[in-house]
Amino acid sequence: MDIEYCYQFKRGKDLLKNYVIDHYEIKSSTQDPLERFIAKLFLNTLYGRFGMRDIDDYLKIMSKDEAEALDKLLIFP
C-alpha cells in the first residue's frame, strides 16, 4: 500500500481547520460510499481523540516489597 498524502501539524491557531474542511467536503460531496465512510472516520477519530479525558499518571519509587504487596492488591485480567 502506498501513502498518498499525510498531514504534519504545527502548534498554532486553527491548525486543524483545513483538515476538517477538506474531509467534510469529501464526506458531503462524494458519491462513493467507501470514500465517504473513510472521510467520516477521519473526522470522528479527530473528534474522539480531542474529546478524551486526560489520565493523571504519577510515578512513585518504592521498594521491591512494597511493589509486590501492591501487585497482590491489583486485579488484572
Buried (B, 14 or more C-beta within 10 A) or exposed (E): EEEEEEEEEEEEEEEEEEBBEBBBEBBEEBEEEEEBEBBBEBBEEBEEEEEEEEEEEEEEEEEEEEEEEEEEEEEEE
